[in-house]
Every structure is written in structure tokens, then in C-alpha cells.
Amino acid sequence: MDIPLDNIEPNPWNPRTTFEDTTMQELADSIKRFGVLQPICVRPHPAMKEKYQIVYGQRRWSACRKLGLKTIPVKEPILPISDKDAIDMMGDENVKREAYSPVELARYFEIRNKILGEKEKEIAKRFEIHEDYVSDIKQLTRLPEEIKSKVAWSTPTFVRGHTEREASLTGSKPASITFSHARQILRVPEKEKQLELAEKIEKEGLTVSQVRKEVERELGIEHAEISLPPISDQIHNKVMWNLDRIDLKPYQFFTIGYSERNIEQFVEVLKSAGVKTLIDVRDEPYSMHKPEFNKENLDKVLKQNKIQYIHHSVLGVPKAIRVELSKTGNWSEFFKWYDENVISLLEGPELEGIIDFGSMNYPIAIMCVELDPTKCHRHRIALSLEKRDLKGIDL
């Protein structure tokens, strides 16, 4: 079903304030060549008859207007969606696809707070992220407008001079101003100083650690103690130290979580352990908190490092079960459910032909999110593999 573009109004709560960028031109070129491949979602306008309001798909609508088209395909049936459902659907569509920039995500969280009355705790539960992360993201709305549009998701460059190495891993260079850079900029109270610092980051390619020192120098903060890297870096250094000293030949498999690692560290650990195949056991292979670990990018990065990537959602945990665990905190019941509903299939004939551990290129690594393997279903898979006389450790 096609509807005239002039009969459709933008979503009044869309956190994206600008659509004029290079990706918009690419989208317009694609539509010009192939048409609109995915219809947009609209609802009847709540105040005007025979008019509609976008729920999600505003970029496609804007691209069609840019091309001078008259109509656009919309999803059917067109239903009278409530404000709450419209905000939910808009967020689910864009958050899942990692379509929002950090500042746009901050605006979206603000919308949920102001329009739906949700607190940070409720937003965190809704998207299965930490409450502190919601708070940190929302702070980005305090940035000067001149900086907001420049903040992008990226794997931070922790060590000066590693830009080329990181680019080879991720396929692209880091953004000039990352989310972590922006958090440091917000520590400076004066707008003029914030703008100066942002400009310096762009011109000199300052790392987050260097920006932190600049900020503390500006604020007059002196540290008598020895400056140590973030705990995540210390954990990584400890793992690498041990891997250099352990005989890994007896081990056919490893388990690994990425929550406290960046993509560079993650790949470095895998390569040091000699991993040939990575098995992703997330139900949905996407991460809002760490988009560099989304399936497509992870597959590309691993291929560049000659590691095969396999995603087996059948070994994952459905969202409903994860939500229930977040409410109860009952790990015993959770692992009991996993053993009965997943491990029993893994050890039975049901998954034969779907998951064939015998034909994989060893050593393999079982990947999930959490750092602690005892608070992750990957350790149940490890216990099952040990029954097959395979040996493994967590990285």
C-alpha cells in the first residue's frame, strides 16, 4: 500500500534531529535504483483526518522527499497505535539496529522519561542494560549543540599510535569524539572550554586517557598516587600474561565473555589462545552497549584475523528468560532451565546436523557476554563438552 508523502507527518518524538549526512545520500541512491525495499510504519494521525504519522522509517520518508517522489509504501494494516506503543516501536526498531548515535540514544531515553514517565531503572530493565549506563548516556544531552553531532559510537583508542592497528581490526578508523571522550568533556563546566577541548580531540586525535589528563589539569586536580589503567585493561593484561605462560596444547575449547573488553582486546586474546573457530551463543547477536560486537562487524573482524565465526542462537537464552532472571536473580533455577531445555538438546539427537562439534576447526571458543563464566550459560556448555572428554578453560 502506497500513501502520498504529503499525507504523512514525521514522528514528533524522533530523537534524530538531522537526516542530512552521507548515509542519507546512500539511502537516497539505493531508493532511486531499487525503490523502497522495506515499507515504513505509520499510524492514523491523532489530530488530523486522512493524515498519518510516522512510527518508524523517517529516514526512508526523508530520502523519498529528497528524491521528489510522491508516494511511499507503508506497512499494512495501518493500526491506531497508542503514543506509548509508538515510542516503544520506534525505539525497538532503531535501538536493535544500532541506528541511534550516542546523543540520539540519550534523547530517546529522555523521551521515555518525559513522555512515558519512566525512571532510569525502568529504562535499564526495558533494554537489559545497566542503570548507570542509562544515566551516563542521558548526560550527553548537556553537551553544546556544536559537539553533539560529532559524538559517535566507536572502539576507543586507548594507546596513542594504535589507530592503524585498530582500523585493521574493525575495518574503519575510530570516530574523532567517542562516547568516552564526551563523558570527559562534560566534566568541564564552561562551554567555551568544552568546545576548545573537542576541537583539540579532533585536531590531535587525543585518546580518552589523554583527554582525562587535560580535564584534570583544567580542573586543578592533582594525583599523588600512580595512575593505573581501567580495571578492564588490567584484567586483559593479566589474561595475556597468563596465556604467555600456559601450555595450551591440552585444551580443545575455551569460553570467553566480552563485556569488559574492547574488540581489539577480544581478538588479541583469541589469537593468543590459538582459537580457530568462535561460536557465538547469544540468542540475539547484537549489543547496544558494545555495537562493535554485533554479528556483522564481529564476523568481519574475525575473518580479517583468520578466525571462523559461527552463530548458534539455539544455544542462546530467549529474552523472556533473561528478563525473568533479572527480576528473580535465581541463578540456580536459570541454570536448571538451561540444562533441561538447551543442554538436553545439545547432548541428544535433536541438534544433530545443526551443531557438529566433531567437524569444527579446533581449538574453538564459546562466546557470550558476561565476564564471569559462572554467571553465564556458556559454562553449562563447557560442562557438556567436558563429558565428551574435551578440556577447556575460560579466557
C-alpha positions in Angstrom: 0.0 0.0 0.0 1.4 3.4 -1.0 0.5 6.7 0.6 1.2 10.3 -0.6 4.3 11.7 1.2 2.4 14.9 1.8 -0.2 13.0 3.9 2.4 11.8 6.3 4.0 13.7 9.2 7.2 13.0 11.0 7.3 11.2 14.3 7.1 14.1 16.9 9.3 12.2 19.3 12.1 11.2 16.9 15.4 11.8 18.7 17.2 12.2 15.4 17.1 15.9 14.6 19.1 15.8 11.3 19.0 13.5 8.3 21.4 15.2 6.0 24.5 13.0 6.1 26.5 10.7 3.8 24.3 7.7 4.8 21.2 9.6 3.8 22.7 10.2 0.3 23.5 6.5 0.1 19.9 5.6 1.1 18.5 8.0 -1.5 20.7 6.5 -4.2 19.6 3.0 -3.2 15.9 4.0 -3.3 16.4 5.7 -6.7 17.8 2.4 -8.0 15.8 -0.2 -6.3 12.8 1.6 -4.7 11.8 1.4 -1.0 12.6 -2.2 -0.1 11.1 -2.0 3.4 7.8 -0.2 3.9 7.7 2.4 6.7 5.3 2.1 9.7 2.7 4.8 10.2 -0.4 5.3 12.3 -3.5 7.4 11.8 -2.7 11.0 12.8 -4.2 11.5 16.3 -5.4 15.0 15.4 -6.0 15.2 11.6 -8.3 13.1 9.4 -6.9 11.3 6.4 -3.4 12.1 7.6 -0.8 9.8 9.1 2.1 10.0 11.5 5.4 8.0 11.2 6.1 5.4 13.9 9.5 4.4 12.4 11.1 4.7 9.0 11.6 8.5 8.9 14.9 8.3 7.1 13.2 6.4 4.2 10.4 9.0 4.1 13.0 11.9 4.1 15.0 10.2 1.3 11.9 9.9 -0.8 11.1 13.6 -0.3 14.7 14.4 -1.2 14.2 12.4 -4.5 11.0 14.3 -5.3 8.9 11.1 -5.1 5.1 11.4 -4.5 4.3 8.3 -2.5 5.9 5.7 -0.2 4.9 2.1 0.7 3.7 1.6 4.3 3.1 -1.5 6.4 -0.4 -2.9 6.5 -2.7 -2.9 8.2 -2.5 0.7 9.5 -3.5 0.5 13.1 -4.4 3.2 15.7 -1.2 2.8 17.7 -1.0 4.5 21.1 1.7 7.1 22.0 3.4 4.6 24.3 3.4 1.8 21.7 4.6 4.2 19.1 7.6 5.3 21.2 8.3 1.6 22.1 8.2 0.5 18.4 10.4 3.4 17.3 12.9 2.5 19.9 12.8 -1.2 19.3 13.4 -0.7 15.6 16.3 1.7 16.0 18.0 0.5 19.1 18.1 -3.1 17.9 19.7 -1.9 14.6 22.1 0.4 16.5 20.8 3.2 14.3 21.0 5.9 17.0 24.1 7.8 17.7 25.0 8.2 21.4 23.3 11.6 21.6 20.2 10.4 19.8 20.0 7.5 22.2 20.3 10.0 25.1 17.4 11.9 23.6 15.4 8.7 23.2 15.9 7.9 26.9 14.9 11.4 27.8 11.7 11.0 25.7 10.8 7.8 27.6 11.4 9.7 30.9 9.4 12.8 30.0 6.6 11.3 27.9 6.2 7.9 29.5 7.4 8.8 32.9 10.0 6.0 33.0 12.8 6.2 35.5 16.4 5.2 34.7 15.8 1.8 36.5 12.8 1.1 34.3 14.6 2.1 31.1 17.5 -0.1 32.1 15.2 -3.1 32.6 13.4 -2.4 29.4 16.6 -2.7 27.3 18.5 -5.1 29.5 21.4 -2.7 30.3 22.9 -1.3 33.5 21.2 1.6 35.2 24.5 3.5 35.4 24.8 3.2 31.6 21.4 4.9 31.1 22.5 7.7 33.4 25.8 8.2 31.6 24.1 8.2 28.2 21.5 10.8 29.3 24.2 13.2 30.4 25.1 13.7 26.7 22.1 15.9 26.3 24.1 18.6 28.3 26.7 18.8 25.6 26.9 22.0 23.5 25.0 21.6 20.2 28.3 22.2 18.3 29.6 18.9 19.8 26.5 16.7 19.9 26.5 15.9 16.2 30.2 14.9 16.3 29.8 12.2 19.0 29.7 8.7 17.6 30.0 5.1 18.7 33.5 3.7 18.3 36.0 1.4 19.8 38.2 3.9 21.8 41.8 4.1 21.1 43.4 3.5 24.5 47.0 3.8 23.4 48.3 6.6 21.2 49.6 5.4 17.9 47.3 2.3 17.8 44.9 3.9 15.3 46.1 2.0 12.3 46.1 -1.3 14.2 42.6 -0.7 15.4 41.4 0.3 11.9 42.7 -3.0 10.6 40.7 -4.9 13.2 37.4 -3.0 12.9 37.6 -2.1 9.2 37.4 1.7 9.9 39.1 4.3 11.9 37.7 5.4 15.3 35.4 8.4 15.5 37.2 11.7 16.5 35.0 12.1 19.5 33.7 8.9 21.1 31.2 8.4 23.9 34.0 8.1 26.4 35.6 11.3 25.1 32.2 13.1 25.5 31.9 12.0 29.2 35.3 13.6 29.9 34.3 16.8 28.1 31.2 17.1 30.3 33.4 17.3 33.4 34.5 20.8 32.3 31.8 23.3 33.4 32.4 26.1 30.9 31.0 25.8 27.4 34.0 27.6 25.8 36.4 25.2 27.4 34.3 22.3 26.2 34.4 23.5 22.6 38.2 24.0 22.9 38.7 20.5 24.2 36.5 19.0 21.5 38.5 20.8 18.8 41.8 19.6 20.3 40.5 16.0 20.3 39.6 16.3 16.6 42.9 18.0 15.6 45.3 16.0 17.7 43.5 12.7 17.9 43.7 12.6 21.7 43.0 9.3 23.5 40.4 9.1 26.3 43.3 8.8 28.8 44.9 12.0 27.4 41.6 13.8 27.5 41.1 12.8 31.1 44.5 14.3 32.0 43.6 17.5 30.1 40.4 17.8 32.0 42.0 17.2 35.4 44.7 19.7 34.6 42.0 22.2 33.7 40.1 21.5 37.0 43.3 21.6 39.0 43.1 18.0 40.1 46.4 16.5 41.2 47.1 12.8 41.8 49.7 11.7 44.2 49.1 8.0 43.5 50.4 6.1 40.5 47.9 6.3 37.6 46.6 2.9 36.7 44.7 1.9 33.5 41.0 1.0 33.8 40.2 -2.3 35.5 39.2 -3.8 32.2 42.7 -3.1 30.8 44.2 -4.6 34.0 42.1 -7.8 33.5 43.2 -8.0 29.9 46.9 -7.6 30.8 46.6 -10.3 33.4 44.9 -12.7 31.0 47.6 -12.1 28.3 50.4 -12.5 30.9 48.9 -15.9 31.9 48.4 -17.1 28.3 52.0 -16.4 27.5 53.0 -18.8 30.3 50.4 -21.6 30.0 50.8 -24.7 27.8 47.5 -24.5 25.8 48.0 -27.8 23.9 45.8 -29.9 26.2 42.8 -27.6 25.6 40.4 -28.2 22.8 38.0 -25.4 23.7 37.8 -22.1 25.6 34.9 -19.9 26.8 35.0 -16.2 26.7 32.9 -13.1 27.6 33.3 -9.7 26.0 31.6 -7.3 28.5 34.8 -5.9 29.9 36.8 -6.0 26.7 37.0 -3.9 23.5 37.1 -5.6 20.2 40.9 -5.3 19.9 41.5 -6.9 23.3 38.9 -9.6 22.4 40.7 -10.6 19.2 44.1 -10.4 20.8 43.1 -13.0 23.5 41.6 -15.3 20.8 44.7 -15.2 18.7 47.0 -15.7 21.7 45.0 -18.8 22.6 45.2 -20.1 19.0 41.4 -20.1 18.5 40.3 -21.2 15.0 36.5 -21.1 15.4 34.4 -18.8 17.5 30.9 -19.9 18.4 28.5 -17.1 19.4 25.9 -18.4 21.8 23.8 -15.3 22.2 20.1 -15.5 21.4 20.4 -12.2 19.5 23.9 -11.4 18.3 23.6 -7.7 18.9 24.8 -5.3 21.6 23.5 -1.8 22.3 26.3 -1.2 24.8 29.1 -2.5 22.6 28.0 -2.3 19.0 31.4 -3.5 17.7 30.3 -6.9 18.9 27.3 -7.0 16.6 27.2 -10.1 14.4 28.1 -8.4 11.1 31.1 -6.5 12.5 32.3 -9.4 14.6 32.2 -11.7 11.6 34.2 -9.3 9.5 36.8 -8.6 12.2 37.3 -12.3 12.9 37.7 -13.1 9.2 40.4 -10.5 8.9 42.2 -12.4 11.7 41.6 -15.9 10.1 39.1 -17.0 12.8 35.8 -18.6 11.7 32.6 -17.1 13.2 29.5 -19.2 13.8 26.3 -18.0 15.5 24.1 -20.6 17.1 21.0 -18.9 18.5 19.6 -22.3 19.6 22.3 -22.3 22.3 21.2 -18.8 23.4 18.8 -17.6 26.2 15.5 -16.1 25.0 14.7 -12.6 26.1 11.8 -13.7 28.3 14.0 -16.0 30.3 16.7 -13.2 30.7 14.0 -10.8 31.9 12.8 -13.3 34.4 16.3 -13.8 35.7 16.8 -10.1 36.1 13.7 -10.0 38.3 14.4 -13.0 40.5 18.2 -13.3 40.4 17.7 -17.0 40.9 20.7 -18.4 39.0 20.0 -22.0 40.2 16.6 -22.0 38.6 18.0 -20.4 35.5 20.7 -23.0 35.0 18.2 -25.7 35.7 16.0 -24.3 32.9 19.0 -24.1 30.6 20.1 -27.7 31.3 16.6 -29.0 30.7 15.8 -27.0 27.6 19.1 -26.5 25.8 21.8 -28.8 27.1 19.5 -31.8 26.9 19.1 -31.0 23.1 22.8 -30.5 22.7 23.5 -33.9 24.2 20.7 -35.6 22.4 20.0 -36.3 18.7 17.7 -33.2 18.1 20.6 -30.9 17.1 22.4 -33.5 15.0 23.3 -31.8 11.7 22.7 -28.4 13.2 25.7 -28.3 15.6 28.5 -30.6 14.8 31.3 -30.1 17.2 33.2 -33.0 15.7 33.7 -31.3 12.3 34.8 -27.9 13.7 38.2 -26.4 13.3 39.8 -26.7 16.8 40.5 -25.1 19.1 37.1 -23.5 19.5 35.9 -20.7 21.7 32.3 -20.4 23.1 31.4 -16.7 23.3 28.8 -14.8 25.3 28.5 -11.5 27.2 29.4 -11.7 30.9 32.9 -11.6 32.2 32.2 -14.1 34.9 31.6 -17.6 33.4 29.7 -18.8 36.5 27.1 -16.1 35.8 26.7 -17.1 32.1 25.2 -20.1 30.3 28.4 -20.7 28.4 29.8 -22.6 31.4 26.9 -25.1 31.1 28.0 -25.7 27.5 31.6 -26.1 28.8 30.4 -28.8 31.3 28.6 -30.6 28.5 31.8 -30.6 26.3 33.8 -32.0 29.2 31.5 -35.0 29.1 32.9 -35.6 25.6 36.4 -35.8 27.1 37.2 -32.3 25.8 39.3 -30.0 28.0 38.7 -26.2 28.3 39.3 -23.1 30.3 37.7 -19.6 30.4 39.7 -16.8 28.9 
